[in-house]
Amino acid sequence: MLPRKEQGFMTYKREIPSNVSIEERLKNYDEFVRSMPEERIRQQAYRCMNCGVPFCHSSCPLGNIIPDANDAVKDGQWRRALAIFHSTNNFPEFTGRVCPAPCETGCVLGINEPPVAIEFLERSIVDRGWSEGWITPEPPESETGKRVAIVGSGPAGLAAAQQLRRAGHKVVVFERADEPGGLLMYGIPGFKLTKALVHRRIDQLAAEGVEFRRNTWIGRDVPTSDLDDLDAILLTTGSTKARHLDIPGADLDGIHLAMDFLPQQTRRLLGKEIDGPELTAAGKNVVVIGGGDTGSDCVGTSHRQGAKAVHSLEIMPRPPLDRADSTPWPMWPYKLRTSSSYEEGGEREWSVVTKNFEGENGHVKRLRCVRVEWIPTDSGRPQMQEIAGSEFVLEADLVLLALGFLHPEQDTVVADLGLELDARGNIQAGEDYQTSKPGVFAAGDARRGQSLVVWAIHEGREAARCIDLVLTGHTDLPGKRSYGYDGLGK
C-alpha cells in the first residue's frame, strides 16, 4: 500500500535502475540504462514533496512543470504526465537521456537527502507514451500561408520547426548532413541516445507537414538568396567551429577532432559510407584531450572499438568530491562527476598540459606533457603554473581533441546575410531572437554559444514564439512563463 503523499519522501529512498554491466555493454553500442516495474517508478514519484516553491522548475531551462508531472505518475495518470512534459518540452526522450539534470540539483529534497529521480521519471513517462501509442503527429488545424526556413536541424531547429508548424506555418528545414538531428544524430553516441529515437521524432515532424531537405548546405549547395522570398529565416546551425590545439606536432597524422571521430561510428551503425580516412581506436593507445561530455563520448566509443589503452587529459584541476562552497544549493554544483564512459575504464588525469606531439614517419607516437597547478590571484581568476620536474610522456597512436567549440561557422549563410556577431563570435540576436537583419532570427548554440540540449530546445521554442508573433501579430505558442494544460488526458 502506498503512503500518503506527504509521507512519500520519508518512506522511500532514491532508486534508479542499475545499468547493464560494463562487460556486457562494451560488446555493443546499444543503450544500457534499464527501467523498473511501474510500482517502483511510482514510488520514486511519491518522493516529490510538491514544494510551495519548486526550485526544480526554475532550475530547468525549459521550465518543465516537474511537481505536477510527478504527482500524475504517483496517481498512475501516465498520459496526463506525458501531456504535462510535452507542454514545455518537445522531446522529453532526448533530455531524459542526455541532460545533466540541473532540475535535480535544484530539488529541495536534495538539500539533505538524495534528490527526486526527475530525469529517470521523465524518461519513463515519455518511453511509456511511445509504447502506448499516445504520441502521434499533430498537424495544424489551419494554415497561415506564411513560410519559414530553418537552417540547421539540431534540437533547437527541430523544436522550432515543430512549434511553427503546429502554429500553421509552412516550415522547410535545411540540413547540410544526410540525416536531420544535428548532434543528436551524429554527435551523441548511440549508447547514450539510440538513433531510432531521433528518426522517430523526425518522422513525426514530417507527418505534421515539416519538410526536410537533406544534403543541403545553405550558402554552398544552395545560394542564400534562394531564401529571400520566404517570410522568415531561423538560423539554428549550432556552434561547430571547433577549438584546435596549436602546439608543435599538431599536424601529425593520427590527431583528429572529436567530431571527426564520433560521427563515423554512428555512420557505421546506420550502414552508411564514411567519407575520408577511416578512424578507429581498435588496438591503439588512445589519448583524449578534454574532459567534458564530448571527451567522455570519445572515451566510451574507444572502449567499444577495442582500444588498447585510453587516457583522458583535462587541463583544469580535479573538482571536489562533494558540492563546493562556491556553488551552494540550488546552484549547479561544482563537484566531480564520473560519467558511465569513465566508469568503463581508462586513465583520467587532471591539471595536465600537452606541450607537444612527437611522431614517426609522419604519424603521432607520443605526447610530452607537464603537470600544472592553479594559483589563486587577487583578481579571483586562478593562474596556471607548470610544476617543475613534472614532465612525462604518453604513448599514443590516436589523439582525439575534445576541446569544445568556439562559435558557429561564420562563412556561407552568416556572411551572405551580413549578420552582426557578438564578442564571442556568435550570431548577435536580442531577446526577440532577431538578428541585425529584419526577418532573420537565430537560436540555440549559434546564438548563445556551446551549451546543452535542454537549452537548445528552450531556445528553439522561444524563437518560434517570437517568429509567430512577428508573422501574425499574435501568438498562441507557449513561452517559458505561459503554460496551461487543463483538460489533459488522465
C-alpha positions as CSV (number, residue, x, y, z in Angstrom):
1,M,0.0,0.0,0.0
2,L,1.4,3.4,-1.0
3,P,1.7,6.0,1.7
4,R,0.0,9.4,1.9
5,K,1.6,11.9,-0.5
6,E,3.2,14.0,2.3
7,Q,4.9,10.9,3.6
8,G,6.5,9.7,0.4
9,F,9.9,11.3,0.8
10,M,10.1,9.9,4.3
11,T,9.1,6.4,3.2
12,Y,11.1,5.7,0.0
13,K,14.8,6.2,-0.8
14,R,16.0,7.4,-4.2
15,E,16.2,4.4,-6.5
16,I,17.2,4.3,-10.2
17,P,17.7,1.1,-12.2
18,S,21.1,-0.4,-12.5
19,N,22.9,-0.2,-15.8
20,V,23.8,-3.2,-17.9
21,S,27.1,-4.5,-16.7
22,I,30.2,-2.9,-18.1
23,E,31.4,-6.3,-19.5
24,E,28.2,-6.7,-21.4
25,R,27.6,-3.2,-22.6
26,L,31.1,-2.8,-24.1
27,K,30.2,-5.6,-26.6
28,N,27.8,-3.3,-28.5
29,Y,26.6,0.3,-29.0
30,D,23.1,-0.1,-27.5
31,E,21.7,2.0,-24.7
32,F,22.4,0.3,-21.4
33,V,20.1,2.1,-19.0
34,R,17.4,-0.3,-17.7
35,S,13.9,0.5,-16.3
36,M,11.9,-0.7,-13.3
37,P,8.4,-2.1,-12.6
38,E,5.7,0.5,-12.6
39,E,5.1,0.3,-8.8
40,R,8.7,1.2,-8.1
41,I,8.6,4.1,-10.6
42,R,5.6,5.4,-8.9
43,Q,7.3,5.2,-5.5
44,Q,10.0,7.5,-6.9
45,A,7.3,10.0,-7.9
46,Y,6.0,9.8,-4.4
47,R,9.3,11.2,-3.1
48,C,8.5,14.6,-4.7
49,M,7.4,17.0,-1.9
50,N,5.3,19.2,-4.2
51,C,7.1,22.2,-2.7
52,G,5.5,25.6,-2.4
53,V,8.5,27.0,-4.3
54,P,9.6,24.2,-6.7
55,F,13.2,25.1,-7.4
56,C,13.4,22.1,-9.8
57,H,11.0,24.1,-12.0
58,S,13.2,27.2,-12.1
59,S,16.4,25.2,-12.4
60,C,15.2,23.6,-15.7
61,P,15.9,25.8,-18.7
62,L,12.6,24.6,-20.2
63,G,10.7,25.3,-17.1
64,N,9.3,21.8,-17.0
65,I,6.4,21.5,-14.6
66,I,8.0,18.7,-12.7
67,P,6.0,18.5,-9.4
68,D,2.7,18.2,-11.4
69,A,4.1,15.5,-13.7
70,N,5.4,13.6,-10.6
71,D,2.0,13.9,-9.0
72,A,0.4,12.5,-12.1
73,V,2.7,9.5,-12.1
74,K,2.1,9.0,-8.4
75,D,-1.6,8.6,-9.2
76,G,-1.0,6.4,-12.2
77,Q,-2.0,9.1,-14.6
78,W,0.7,8.5,-17.1
79,R,-0.9,10.1,-20.1
80,R,-1.5,13.3,-18.1
81,A,2.1,13.2,-17.0
82,L,3.2,13.0,-20.6
83,A,1.0,15.9,-21.6
84,I,2.5,18.0,-18.8
85,F,6.0,17.3,-20.1
86,H,5.0,17.9,-23.7
87,S,3.5,21.3,-22.8
88,T,7.1,22.6,-22.1
89,N,9.4,20.1,-23.9
90,N,9.0,18.8,-27.4
91,F,11.4,15.9,-26.9
92,P,11.5,14.5,-23.3
93,E,13.1,11.3,-24.5
94,F,16.2,13.3,-25.5
95,T,16.5,15.3,-22.3
96,G,15.6,12.3,-20.3
97,R,18.7,10.6,-21.6
98,V,21.4,13.3,-22.3
99,C,20.6,16.2,-20.0
100,P,22.8,16.7,-16.9
101,A,19.6,17.3,-15.0
102,P,20.0,20.7,-13.4
103,C,16.5,20.2,-12.1
104,E,17.8,17.6,-9.7
105,T,20.4,19.9,-8.3
106,G,17.6,22.4,-7.5
107,C,15.4,19.8,-5.9
108,V,14.5,20.9,-2.3
109,L,14.7,17.4,-1.0
110,G,18.3,17.4,-2.3
111,I,19.3,19.8,0.5
112,N,19.7,16.9,2.9
113,E,18.7,13.8,1.0
114,P,19.3,12.4,-2.5
115,P,17.1,14.4,-4.8
116,V,14.0,13.1,-6.6
117,A,15.0,11.0,-9.7
118,I,13.5,13.5,-12.0
119,E,15.4,12.6,-15.1
120,F,14.6,8.9,-14.8
121,L,10.9,9.7,-14.3
122,E,10.9,11.9,-17.4
123,R,12.4,9.2,-19.5
124,S,10.0,6.6,-18.0
125,I,7.0,8.9,-18.9
126,V,7.9,9.5,-22.5
127,D,9.0,6.0,-23.2
128,R,5.6,4.7,-21.9
129,G,3.9,7.3,-24.1
130,W,5.6,5.9,-27.2
131,S,5.0,2.3,-26.2
132,E,1.3,3.0,-25.6
133,G,0.9,4.8,-28.9
134,W,-0.1,8.1,-27.2
135,I,2.5,10.2,-29.2
136,T,1.2,10.8,-32.7
137,P,1.5,13.6,-35.3
138,E,-0.4,16.8,-34.5
139,P,-0.8,18.7,-37.8
140,P,-2.2,22.2,-37.6
141,E,-6.0,22.7,-37.9
142,S,-5.5,25.7,-40.3
143,E,-2.8,27.2,-42.4
144,T,-1.4,30.8,-42.1
145,G,0.1,30.9,-45.6
146,K,3.4,32.1,-44.1
147,R,6.7,30.3,-45.0
148,V,9.7,29.8,-42.7
149,A,13.1,28.4,-43.5
150,I,15.1,26.8,-40.6
151,V,18.8,26.3,-41.3
152,G,20.1,23.5,-39.2
153,S,18.2,20.6,-37.7
154,G,19.7,20.1,-34.3
155,P,17.5,20.2,-31.2
156,A,16.9,23.9,-31.5
157,G,15.9,23.7,-35.1
158,L,13.7,20.6,-34.6
159,A,11.9,22.2,-31.6
160,A,11.3,25.5,-33.6
161,A,10.1,23.5,-36.6
162,Q,7.5,21.6,-34.6
163,Q,6.2,24.7,-32.8
164,L,6.0,26.8,-36.0
165,R,4.3,24.0,-38.0
166,R,1.7,23.5,-35.3
167,A,1.0,27.2,-35.4
168,G,0.1,26.7,-39.1
169,H,3.2,27.9,-40.9
170,K,4.8,26.1,-43.7
171,V,8.3,25.1,-42.5
172,V,11.2,23.9,-44.5
173,V,14.3,22.6,-42.6
174,F,17.6,22.7,-44.5
175,E,20.3,20.3,-43.2
176,R,23.8,20.0,-44.7
177,A,24.2,16.4,-43.5
178,D,22.4,13.4,-44.9
179,E,20.3,13.0,-41.8
180,P,18.5,15.6,-39.7
181,G,19.2,15.8,-36.0
182,G,22.5,17.7,-35.7
183,L,24.5,16.5,-32.7
184,L,21.5,14.3,-31.7
185,M,22.2,12.2,-34.8
186,Y,26.0,12.5,-35.4
187,G,27.4,13.8,-32.2
188,I,26.0,11.9,-29.3
189,P,26.9,8.2,-29.4
190,G,24.2,5.6,-29.9
191,F,24.9,4.0,-26.5
192,K,23.6,7.3,-24.9
193,L,20.9,8.1,-27.4
194,T,19.8,5.4,-29.9
195,K,19.2,6.9,-33.3
196,A,15.9,5.2,-33.7
197,L,14.5,7.7,-31.2
198,V,15.8,10.6,-33.4
199,H,14.4,9.0,-36.5
200,R,11.0,8.6,-34.8
201,R,10.7,12.3,-33.9
202,I,11.8,13.3,-37.5
203,D,9.1,11.0,-38.8
204,Q,6.6,12.7,-36.5
205,L,7.6,16.2,-37.7
206,A,7.4,15.1,-41.3
207,A,3.9,13.7,-40.8
208,E,2.9,17.0,-39.3
209,G,4.0,18.7,-42.5
210,V,7.6,19.8,-41.8
211,E,9.7,19.5,-45.0
212,F,13.3,18.3,-44.6
213,R,15.9,19.0,-47.3
214,R,18.9,16.9,-46.6
215,N,22.4,17.3,-48.0
216,T,21.6,21.0,-48.5
217,W,24.2,23.5,-47.2
218,I,22.8,27.0,-47.5
219,G,25.4,29.3,-48.9
220,R,27.3,26.4,-50.5
221,D,25.0,23.9,-52.1
222,V,22.1,26.4,-52.4
223,P,22.6,30.2,-52.7
224,T,21.4,32.1,-49.6
225,S,19.5,34.3,-51.9
226,D,17.1,31.4,-52.6
227,L,15.6,32.1,-49.1
228,D,14.8,35.8,-50.0
229,D,11.2,35.1,-50.8
230,L,10.4,33.4,-47.5
231,D,8.6,35.2,-44.7
232,A,11.2,34.4,-42.0
233,I,14.6,32.6,-41.6
234,L,15.7,31.0,-38.4
235,L,19.4,30.0,-38.1
236,T,20.0,27.1,-35.8
237,T,23.3,26.0,-37.2
238,G,24.9,25.2,-33.9
239,S,28.4,26.1,-32.6
240,T,30.5,23.9,-34.8
241,K,33.8,25.8,-35.1
242,A,36.0,23.5,-33.0
243,R,38.9,24.7,-30.8
244,H,42.2,23.3,-32.0
245,L,45.5,22.7,-30.1
246,D,48.2,24.9,-31.6
247,I,51.3,23.2,-30.4
248,P,54.4,21.6,-32.1
249,G,53.4,18.4,-33.9
250,A,49.7,19.1,-34.1
251,D,49.8,18.5,-37.9
252,L,50.9,14.8,-37.5
253,D,48.6,12.1,-38.8
254,G,46.5,10.4,-36.0
255,I,45.5,13.7,-34.4
256,H,41.8,14.4,-35.0
257,L,39.0,16.4,-33.8
258,A,36.4,14.5,-31.7
259,M,33.7,15.5,-34.2
260,D,35.7,13.8,-37.0
261,F,35.8,10.6,-34.9
262,L,32.3,10.3,-33.3
263,P,30.1,10.7,-36.4
264,Q,32.0,7.9,-38.2
265,Q,30.9,5.3,-35.6
266,T,27.3,6.4,-35.9
267,R,27.5,6.2,-39.7
268,R,28.8,2.6,-39.3
269,L,25.9,1.7,-37.1
270,L,23.5,3.2,-39.6
271,G,25.1,1.3,-42.5
272,K,26.3,4.5,-44.2
273,E,29.5,5.2,-46.2
274,I,32.3,7.0,-44.5
275,D,34.0,9.9,-46.3
276,G,37.7,10.4,-45.9
277,P,40.2,8.3,-43.9
278,E,38.5,5.8,-41.6
279,L,39.2,6.5,-37.9
280,T,39.1,3.7,-35.3
281,A,40.6,3.2,-31.9
282,A,40.9,-0.6,-32.3
283,G,44.1,-1.9,-30.9
284,K,45.5,1.6,-30.3
285,N,46.8,3.7,-27.5
286,V,44.2,6.5,-27.4
287,V,44.6,9.9,-25.7
288,V,41.6,12.1,-25.4
289,I,42.4,15.7,-24.6
290,G,39.4,17.5,-23.0
291,G,37.3,16.1,-20.2
292,G,33.8,17.4,-21.0
293,D,30.8,15.5,-22.4
294,T,32.4,15.1,-25.8
295,G,35.6,13.8,-24.3
296,S,33.6,11.3,-22.3
297,D,31.8,10.2,-25.5
298,C,35.2,9.6,-27.2
299,V,36.3,7.5,-24.2
300,G,33.2,5.3,-24.3
301,T,33.4,4.9,-28.1
302,S,37.1,4.0,-27.9
303,H,36.4,1.3,-25.3
304,R,33.7,-0.2,-27.6
305,Q,36.0,-0.2,-30.6
306,G,38.6,-2.2,-28.7
307,A,41.3,0.4,-27.8
308,K,44.5,-1.0,-26.3
309,A,44.5,1.8,-23.7
310,V,42.6,5.1,-23.1
311,H,43.9,8.1,-21.4
312,S,41.8,11.2,-20.8
313,L,43.6,14.5,-20.0
314,E,42.0,17.7,-18.5
315,I,43.8,21.0,-18.1
316,M,41.6,22.1,-15.1
317,P,42.1,20.7,-11.6
318,R,40.2,17.8,-10.3
319,P,36.9,19.0,-8.8
320,P,36.0,18.2,-5.2
321,L,34.0,15.0,-4.5
322,D,31.2,17.0,-2.8
323,R,29.5,20.3,-3.7
324,A,31.9,23.2,-3.4
325,D,31.1,26.0,-1.0
326,S,31.2,28.4,-4.0
327,T,28.1,26.7,-5.5
328,P,25.6,26.3,-2.7
329,W,22.1,24.8,-3.3
330,P,20.2,25.4,-5.6
331,M,23.1,26.4,-7.9
332,W,24.6,23.9,-10.3
333,P,27.3,22.3,-8.1
334,Y,31.0,22.4,-8.8
335,K,31.9,18.8,-8.0
336,L,33.5,15.7,-9.5
337,R,31.2,13.9,-12.0
338,T,32.1,10.5,-13.4
339,S,30.2,9.5,-16.5
340,S,29.4,6.0,-17.4
341,S,32.2,6.1,-20.1
342,Y,34.8,6.9,-17.4
343,E,33.4,4.1,-15.2
344,E,34.1,1.7,-18.1
345,G,37.9,2.0,-17.7
346,G,40.9,4.0,-18.8
347,E,43.0,6.6,-17.0
348,R,41.7,10.0,-16.2
349,E,44.1,12.8,-15.2
350,W,43.6,16.5,-14.3
351,S,45.9,19.6,-14.3
352,V,47.8,18.3,-17.3
353,V,49.0,20.4,-20.3
354,T,50.2,18.8,-23.5
355,K,53.4,20.6,-24.6
356,N,54.0,18.9,-28.0
357,F,53.3,15.8,-30.1
358,E,56.1,13.6,-31.4
359,G,55.8,11.2,-34.3
360,E,57.4,8.6,-36.5
361,N,57.0,8.6,-40.3
362,G,54.6,11.5,-40.1
363,H,52.2,9.7,-37.6
364,V,51.8,10.6,-33.9
365,K,53.5,8.3,-31.4
366,R,53.6,10.2,-28.2
367,L,52.7,13.3,-26.2
368,R,55.0,15.3,-24.0
369,C,53.1,16.6,-21.1
370,V,53.6,18.6,-17.9
371,R,51.5,18.8,-14.7
372,V,50.3,22.2,-13.6
373,E,48.9,23.9,-10.5
374,W,46.4,26.7,-10.3
375,I,47.5,29.6,-8.2
376,P,44.9,31.9,-6.6
377,T,45.2,35.6,-7.6
378,D,43.8,38.9,-6.4
379,S,41.5,39.1,-9.5
380,G,39.7,35.9,-8.4
381,R,40.8,34.1,-11.5
382,P,43.5,31.4,-10.7
383,Q,46.6,31.4,-12.8
384,M,48.1,28.3,-14.3
385,Q,51.7,27.4,-13.4
386,E,53.8,24.5,-14.5
387,I,55.2,22.2,-11.8
388,A,59.0,21.9,-12.2
389,G,60.1,18.4,-12.8
390,S,56.6,17.0,-13.5
391,E,57.1,16.3,-17.2
392,F,56.0,12.9,-18.5
393,V,55.4,11.1,-21.8
394,L,52.3,9.3,-23.0
395,E,52.3,6.8,-25.9
396,A,49.6,7.5,-28.4
397,D,48.5,6.1,-31.8
398,L,45.3,8.1,-31.8
399,V,44.8,11.5,-30.3
400,L,41.2,13.0,-30.1
401,L,40.8,16.7,-29.4
402,A,37.6,17.4,-27.4
403,L,38.4,21.0,-26.5
404,G,34.9,22.5,-27.1
405,F,33.7,24.8,-29.8
406,L,34.4,28.5,-30.4
407,H,31.3,29.8,-32.2
408,P,29.2,29.0,-35.3
409,E,30.8,28.8,-38.7
410,Q,30.8,32.4,-39.9
411,D,31.1,31.9,-43.6
412,T,28.3,30.9,-46.0
413,V,24.9,31.9,-44.7
414,V,26.1,34.1,-41.9
415,A,28.4,36.1,-44.2
416,D,26.0,36.1,-47.0
417,L,23.3,37.7,-44.8
418,G,25.9,40.2,-43.3
419,L,24.9,39.4,-39.8
420,E,26.4,41.1,-36.8
421,L,28.3,38.9,-34.3
422,D,28.8,39.2,-30.6
423,A,32.1,39.5,-28.8
424,R,32.5,35.7,-28.8
425,G,31.7,35.3,-32.4
426,N,28.2,34.0,-32.0
427,I,25.3,35.4,-34.1
428,Q,24.1,38.6,-32.4
429,A,20.4,38.3,-31.6
430,G,18.2,40.1,-29.0
431,E,15.6,38.8,-26.6
432,D,13.2,38.5,-29.5
433,Y,15.8,36.3,-31.2
434,Q,16.0,38.7,-34.2
435,T,19.4,39.3,-35.7
436,S,20.7,42.5,-37.2
437,K,18.8,41.8,-40.3
438,P,15.0,42.0,-40.1
439,G,13.2,38.8,-40.7
440,V,16.2,36.7,-39.8
441,F,16.3,35.0,-36.4
442,A,18.9,32.9,-34.6
443,A,18.6,30.4,-31.7
444,G,20.4,27.6,-29.9
445,D,24.2,27.3,-29.8
446,A,24.6,29.6,-32.8
447,R,23.2,32.4,-30.7
448,R,24.2,31.6,-27.1
449,G,27.4,29.5,-27.7
450,Q,28.1,25.9,-26.9
451,S,25.6,24.7,-24.4
452,L,23.2,21.8,-23.5
453,V,20.5,20.0,-25.5
454,V,17.9,21.3,-23.0
455,W,19.0,24.9,-23.6
456,A,18.8,24.3,-27.4
457,I,15.2,23.1,-27.2
458,H,14.3,26.1,-25.0
459,E,15.8,28.5,-27.5
460,G,14.1,26.8,-30.4
461,R,10.7,27.1,-28.7
462,E,11.2,30.7,-27.7
463,A,12.4,31.7,-31.1
464,A,9.4,30.0,-32.7
465,R,7.1,32.0,-30.4
466,C,8.8,35.3,-31.4
467,I,8.6,34.4,-35.1
468,D,4.9,33.5,-34.9
469,L,4.3,36.9,-33.2
470,V,6.1,38.8,-35.9
471,L,4.4,36.9,-38.7
472,T,0.8,37.0,-37.4
473,G,0.7,39.9,-34.9
474,H,-0.2,37.5,-32.1
475,T,0.8,34.0,-30.9
476,D,-0.8,31.1,-29.0
477,L,2.5,29.3,-28.7
478,P,3.6,28.9,-25.1
479,G,6.6,30.6,-23.7
480,K,8.6,29.6,-20.7
481,R,6.2,31.6,-18.4
482,S,3.0,30.9,-20.2
483,Y,1.8,27.4,-19.5
484,G,-1.6,25.7,-19.4
485,Y,-2.6,22.1,-19.7
486,D,-6.2,21.9,-18.4
487,G,-8.2,19.1,-19.7
488,L,-5.3,16.8,-20.4
489,G,-5.8,13.1,-20.6
490,K,-5.9,11.0,-17.4
